[in-house]
């Protein structure tokens, strides 16, 4: 039956791209209140598509943006697969840096001369989710999926999945499965498809500084009143030492190093540091000294400023001493690091280093631990084989530098491991203007999804 399913998918390529474009036109930006209606509309679009495939679908309240839960007919003796994805997207700003509008999906050649669809959410995560929806539809048209499938597509991943933990705990029985699948990662490189087995964790903090009660004339009060912008710059500068290490007490105490086998395998990957630096417009890379580029991106913790705000930023000059300053700071964590301890260390250090005539406050924007899933399993081998067949190239195991908090949540609440089957590429500009999804990767991802369900069907026999 798989042969017929794949034939159908190949014949439906134009229709699949058209449907993806419809999905990408919905500005489901979960971070902005004004897009709450768009998020619900996007959830309904996904629900309707799954209904058309013959699944039983429910649009469920989470306390925030709705989640889509769908099931096919579950039969005894078959493995149950939980497919997770998200329909929400990052804010598209700065809008002026997009070559074509963020929510008007456009197909054009990328820098490699390959056709790609450009839009916010193209690869993160709408395009990868739709690859599965298309595969599901084809299987259903040919007698039905060979596995028991439960689909969970949420709408708050880009804002930390605030309501997901309570939702999964509440509906644990509804979501019970033998293994989970997530397609929100990527290939190692073009022509090097991969199965991701490790992700870094995350702590995201926002810090607010307040000095004088109102903005002041910098000539009249400079040298007398504290300047929160200057203080913020000093605090940020204190977060790293000269070697690139994060300068927080106890930050590295619990860091687990990758195994010798892992680093040896990474050394064999076709990593070209000069090319990767050039691709993002820099002459050479940066980071913690004493580690390779892949070790720094996959297995070392980091601290980065994600946004800065203070003072006058309009046209021309305004000699103001600002009353307030703020920044957003994220930490990427590695196995064994405790997000709570990292947050506490960060806040304590900033309070200690901040002048006492400047008020300092914090807001928590989410946290999750790192995740490493086992690769010496039947499920991992099945997924690696499916990726290789779907892309027509031998697949490899890799780690990723990003975070998908639900992986740890699924393990904690449902007791199952997750297969991170990703179709994107490093140059897809995730979270940036001109986000894209190469069409050959999109179509290969659809085929991979279909093959994966066939291979996972064998796990329960």
C-alpha positions in Angstrom: 0.0 0.0 0.0 2.9 2.4 0.7 3.7 2.4 -3.1 0.2 3.7 -3.9 0.4 6.3 -1.1 3.7 7.7 -2.4 2.4 7.7 -5.9 -0.7 9.7 -4.8 1.6 12.2 -2.9 3.8 12.7 -5.9 0.7 13.5 -8.0 -0.6 15.9 -5.5 2.4 18.2 -5.2 0.8 21.2 -6.7 -2.3 20.8 -4.5 -0.1 20.3 -1.4 1.8 23.6 -2.1 -1.5 25.4 -2.7 -2.9 24.2 0.6 0.3 25.1 2.5 0.1 28.6 1.1 -3.5 28.9 2.4 -2.2 27.9 5.8 0.7 30.3 5.7 -1.7 33.2 4.8 -3.2 33.0 8.3 -1.2 35.4 10.6 -1.4 33.1 13.7 1.1 35.1 15.8 0.5 33.8 19.3 2.5 36.5 21.0 0.1 39.3 20.0 -3.3 39.7 21.5 -4.7 41.2 18.3 -4.0 37.9 16.5 -6.0 35.8 18.9 -8.8 35.5 16.3 -6.2 34.5 13.7 -4.9 31.8 16.0 -8.3 30.3 16.4 -8.9 30.5 12.7 -5.7 28.7 12.0 -6.6 26.0 14.5 -9.9 25.6 12.8 -8.2 25.3 9.4 -6.0 22.4 10.7 -9.0 20.8 12.3 -11.1 21.0 9.1 -8.2 19.5 7.1 -7.9 16.5 9.5 -11.7 16.0 9.4 -11.6 15.9 5.6 -9.0 13.1 6.0 -11.6 11.1 8.0 -10.1 11.6 11.5 -12.3 12.4 14.5 -11.3 15.9 15.5 -11.9 18.2 18.5 -10.9 21.8 18.9 -10.1 22.0 22.6 -9.7 24.9 25.0 -6.4 25.2 26.8 -6.9 28.4 28.7 -5.1 30.2 25.9 -5.1 29.5 22.2 -7.0 26.3 21.3 -5.4 23.0 20.6 -6.4 20.6 17.8 -6.7 16.9 18.9 -7.5 14.3 16.3 -7.6 10.5 16.1 -8.0 7.9 13.4 -9.7 4.5 14.2 -7.6 2.9 16.9 -7.3 -0.9 16.5 -5.9 -3.5 18.9 -2.4 -4.8 18.2 -1.1 -1.7 16.5 1.3 0.9 18.0 -0.1 4.3 18.9 1.8 7.3 17.6 1.4 10.8 19.1 2.1 13.5 16.4 2.8 16.9 18.0 3.2 20.2 16.2 2.3 23.8 16.5 0.3 26.2 14.2 1.4 29.5 15.9 4.2 31.5 14.5 6.7 34.1 15.5 6.0 37.9 15.0 7.2 38.8 11.5 8.9 42.1 12.5 10.9 43.9 11.2 8.5 43.9 8.3 10.7 46.1 6.1 13.3 43.4 5.9 11.0 40.9 4.1 11.6 40.6 0.3 7.9 39.7 0.0 5.2 40.2 2.7 5.4 37.8 5.6 1.9 36.4 5.2 1.8 36.4 1.4 3.6 33.1 0.6 5.8 33.5 -2.4 7.8 30.9 -4.3 11.1 32.0 -5.7 14.7 30.8 -6.0 16.8 30.8 -2.9 20.6 31.4 -2.8 21.3 27.8 -3.8 19.1 28.2 -6.9 16.3 26.0 -5.4 12.7 26.9 -5.4 11.4 27.7 -1.9 8.3 29.1 -0.4 8.9 32.3 1.6 6.5 33.2 4.5 6.4 33.4 8.2 5.9 29.9 9.5 7.0 28.3 6.2 9.3 25.8 8.0 8.6 26.7 11.7 6.3 24.9 12.0 3.4 25.0 9.5 5.3 23.5 6.5 6.5 20.6 8.6 3.1 20.0 10.2 1.5 20.1 6.8 3.9 17.5 5.5 2.3 15.1 8.0 -1.2 16.3 7.2 -0.7 15.5 3.6 0.8 12.1 4.3 -2.1 11.3 6.7 -4.6 12.3 4.0 -3.0 10.0 1.4 -2.9 7.1 3.8 -6.6 7.6 4.7 -7.4 7.6 1.0 -5.8 4.2 0.6 -7.6 2.3 3.3 -6.3 4.1 6.4 -3.2 4.7 8.4 -1.3 1.6 9.4 -0.9 2.9 13.0 -3.2 4.2 15.7 -2.6 8.0 15.4 -3.3 10.8 17.9 -2.6 14.3 16.6 -1.9 17.2 19.0 -1.4 20.6 17.2 -1.1 23.5 19.7 -1.0 27.3 19.3 1.3 28.5 22.0 4.7 27.0 21.2 6.3 30.3 20.2 5.3 31.8 23.6 6.5 28.9 25.7 3.5 26.6 25.6 2.2 28.2 28.7 -0.9 26.1 29.0 0.3 22.9 27.5 1.7 21.2 30.7 -1.7 21.5 32.4 -3.5 20.4 29.3 -1.4 17.2 28.8 -1.7 16.4 32.5 -5.4 16.8 32.3 -5.9 14.8 29.1 -3.2 12.2 29.7 -5.4 9.3 28.9 -6.6 10.9 25.7 -3.0 11.4 24.6 -1.6 8.1 25.7 0.8 6.6 23.1 3.7 4.3 22.5 5.9 6.9 20.8 5.8 10.5 19.8 6.8 12.2 16.6 7.7 15.9 16.2 8.8 17.6 12.9 10.1 20.9 14.2 13.9 20.4 13.6 15.9 20.0 10.5 18.5 18.4 8.3 22.2 18.9 9.1 22.7 20.4 5.6 21.4 20.3 2.1 21.9 16.7 1.1 22.5 15.5 4.6 19.1 14.5 6.1 19.1 13.8 9.8 17.3 12.6 12.9 17.8 14.9 15.9 18.3 13.2 19.2 19.3 16.1 21.5 18.0 19.6 22.1 19.1 22.4 24.4 16.9 23.7 27.2 15.8 27.3 27.7 15.5 30.0 30.3 14.0 33.3 29.1 14.0 36.4 31.3 13.1 40.0 30.8 14.9 42.5 33.0 13.6 46.1 33.8 15.7 48.9 35.3 14.2 52.2 36.6 16.4 55.1 37.8 14.9 58.6 38.1 11.1 58.9 38.2 11.0 60.5 34.7 13.3 61.2 31.7 15.8 63.9 32.5 17.8 66.5 30.5 21.2 64.8 30.1 23.0 68.1 30.5 21.2 69.1 33.6 21.4 65.8 35.4 24.2 63.9 33.7 26.8 63.1 36.3 24.2 63.2 39.1 21.4 60.8 38.3 22.0 57.2 37.4 21.4 56.4 33.8 19.5 53.0 33.5 20.7 52.6 29.9 24.4 52.8 31.0 23.7 50.5 33.9 22.0 48.0 31.7 24.9 48.0 29.3 27.3 47.3 32.2 25.1 44.5 33.5 24.9 42.8 30.1 28.7 43.2 29.6 29.2 41.4 32.9 27.4 38.2 31.7 30.4 36.9 29.8 34.1 36.8 30.6 36.9 37.3 28.0 36.9 33.6 27.0 33.2 33.6 26.1 32.1 31.7 29.2 28.9 32.8 31.0 29.8 34.7 34.1 27.2 33.5 36.6 28.0 31.7 39.9 27.5 27.9 39.5 26.4 28.1 35.9 28.6 25.2 34.7 28.3 23.1 37.9 25.9 20.6 36.4 26.8 20.7 32.7 27.0 17.2 31.2 29.6 16.8 28.5 28.9 14.9 25.3 30.4 11.4 25.1 33.6 10.7 23.2 31.6 8.7 20.8 29.3 11.7 20.1 32.1 14.2 19.5 33.9 11.7 17.3 30.7 11.3 15.2 30.2 15.1 15.0 33.8 15.5 13.8 32.9 13.4 10.7 29.9 15.6 9.7 30.6 18.0 6.8 30.8 21.1 8.8 32.4 24.0 7.0 32.7 26.8 9.6 34.0 29.4 7.1 31.0 28.7 4.7 28.5 28.8 7.6 29.9 32.1 8.8 29.8 33.6 5.4 26.2 32.4 4.9 25.1 34.7 7.8 27.2 37.6 6.7 30.1 37.4 9.2 33.9 36.8 8.5 34.3 34.2 11.2 32.5 32.6 14.1 32.5 33.5 17.8 31.8 31.8 21.1 33.3 30.0 24.0 37.0 29.2 23.5 38.2 25.6 23.5 35.3 24.0 21.8 34.4 23.2 18.2 31.6 25.0 16.4 29.2 22.0 16.7 30.1 21.5 20.4 29.3 25.2 21.1 26.0 25.0 19.2 24.8 21.6 20.4 26.5 20.8 23.8 27.5 24.0 25.5 25.2 26.4 27.4 24.9 30.0 26.2 23.5 33.4 27.2 22.3 35.9 24.7 20.5 39.2 24.7 17.4 39.0 22.5 16.3 42.6 22.7 17.2 46.0 24.2 15.0 49.1 24.9 15.9 52.4 26.4 15.7 56.1 25.8 14.9 58.1 22.7 15.1 56.1 19.4 13.3 58.4 17.0 14.8 60.5 14.2 17.4 63.1 15.1 18.9 64.0 18.5 17.2 64.3 21.9 19.6 64.8 24.8 17.6 62.7 27.3 18.7 60.7 30.3 16.2 57.9 30.2 14.2 56.9 33.3 13.9 53.2 32.2 15.8 50.5 30.4 15.0 46.9 29.7 16.3 43.8 27.9 15.3 40.3 27.1 17.8 37.5 27.8 17.7 33.9 26.9 19.9 31.0 28.1 20.3 27.7 26.2 20.9 24.9 28.6 22.5 21.4 28.2 21.7 18.1 29.9 21.7 18.2 33.7 21.4 22.0 34.0 18.4 23.0 36.1 16.4 25.9 34.6 15.3 27.0 38.0 18.8 27.2 39.4 20.0 29.1 36.3 17.2 31.7 36.6 17.9 32.2 40.3 21.6 32.6 39.7 21.0 35.2 36.9 18.6 37.2 39.0 20.8 37.1 42.1 23.9 38.2 40.1 22.0 41.1 38.4 20.6 42.4 41.7 24.1 42.2 43.3 25.8 44.0 40.3 23.1 46.6 40.0 23.6 50.0 41.7 21.4 50.4 44.7 19.8 53.7 43.4 18.4 51.8 40.4 15.4 49.6 40.8 15.6 46.2 39.1 12.7 43.8 38.3 12.3 40.6 36.4 9.6 38.8 34.4 9.8 35.1 33.6 9.0 34.2 29.9 9.5 30.4 30.2 11.9 27.6 31.0 12.5 24.0 30.0 15.3 21.5 30.5 17.5 20.1 27.8 16.4 16.8 26.2 18.4 13.9 24.9 16.5 10.9 23.6 18.0 7.4 23.1 19.1 6.4 19.6 19.7 2.7 20.2 16.0 1.9 19.9 13.8 0.3 17.2 11.8 3.6 16.9 15.0 5.6 16.3 16.2 3.1 13.7 12.8 3.2 12.0 12.8 7.0 11.8 16.4 7.1 10.5 15.5 4.7 7.8 12.4 6.6 6.9 14.3 9.8 6.5 16.9 8.2 4.4 14.3 6.7 2.1 12.2 9.8 1.9 15.1 12.1 1.0 17.0 9.5 -1.1 20.1 10.0 1.0 21.6 8.2 3.9 20.5 9.9 7.1 22.6 10.7 10.2 22.1 11.4 13.9 22.6 15.0 15.1 21.8 17.2 18.0 20.2 20.6 17.7 20.8 23.9 19.5 17.2 25.0 19.8 14.6 24.0 22.4 11.3 22.1 22.1 10.0 22.0 25.7 7.2 19.5 24.9 9.8 16.8 24.4 10.5 16.8 28.2 6.8 17.2 28.9 5.9 14.2 26.9 8.5 12.1 28.6 7.4 13.3 32.1 3.6 13.0 31.6 3.2 10.2 29.1 6.4 8.3 29.8 7.4 8.0 26.1 10.3 9.1 23.9 10.0 11.4 21.0 11.4 11.0 17.4 12.6 14.4 16.2 12.1 14.0 12.4 13.0 17.4 10.8 12.9 18.5 7.2 14.2 22.1 7.4 17.7 23.5 6.6 20.1 25.7 8.5 19.6 28.6 6.0 15.8 28.6 6.4 16.0 31.9 8.5 13.8 30.6 11.2 12.4 33.5 13.4 13.9 36.0 10.9 12.6 37.9 7.9 12.5 35.9 4.7 11.8 32.6 6.5 11.6 29.8 3.8 11.1 26.1 3.2 12.8 24.6 0.2 10.2 22.8 -1.9 12.3 19.8 -2.5 12.6 19.4 1.3 8.9 20.0 1.7 8.0 17.2 -0.8 10.7 14.9 0.6 9.3 15.6 4.0 5.8 14.6 2.9 7.2 11.3 1.5 9.2 10.8 4.7 6.1 11.3 6.9 4.2 8.6 4.9 7.1 6.2 5.0 7.6 6.8 8.8 4.0 5.7 9.6 4.6 2.5 7.6 7.9 1.7 9.5 6.4 2.6 12.9 3.5 0.2 12.2 6.0 -2.6 12.5 7.0 -1.7 16.1 3.8 -3.1 17.6 4.0 -6.5 15.9 
